[in-house]
Amino acid sequence: MTLLVLFVTFFKIGLFTFGGGYGMIPLIQQEVFAHGWLDAETLFRYIGICESTPGPIAVNMATFIGASQAGLPGSLCATVGVVLPSFVIILLIAAVMKSFRENRFVKAALRGIKPVVAGMIAATGLYIALKCVIVNFGALSGMSPDLKQIGIAAALGLSALIWTKALRRPFSPILLILLSAALGVAVYGI
């Protein structure tokens, strides 16, 4: 039964999410908490791991969450569930691409979806940022800043700014991940 619930849950997430993996995080969070699969701390650790590992974040999240609930079969069910809707939709769109490309209703719907996706991604980023730098964020009382996290974020931001200004090119995301991992090990230990 757990395998079916994992498949259906992630199929639903894959079916009703636009904007890629970051747009899926709010739905994944809602479903994971509703099923009691993970607590907030573990979910945020999974998000960090999924951002740092190769592959789409939604697929990585489904794989990790599925594995945490039912091992390898769970990871397969959750991963197939999250990927299957996109796969089927892309096949259908490819079959009727010409009629979709110029359809004014499709264009209007996609224009309406874009700001919602941007808002969901921004809200997720803000929530994760606040969760990382404020201890007990979301609790009714006892919120306090985590100065180590703020220091790491400031060091990374300053490094990116100096890099961009000095070399006149964007800061590499890979370098950012490696630098943040090094700072995390240096500040928190292993």
Helices and strands as residue ranges (DSSP letters): H 2-15, H 21-35, H 40-52, H 57-95, H 97-101, H 104-133, E 134-135, E 144-145, H 147-167, H 173-188
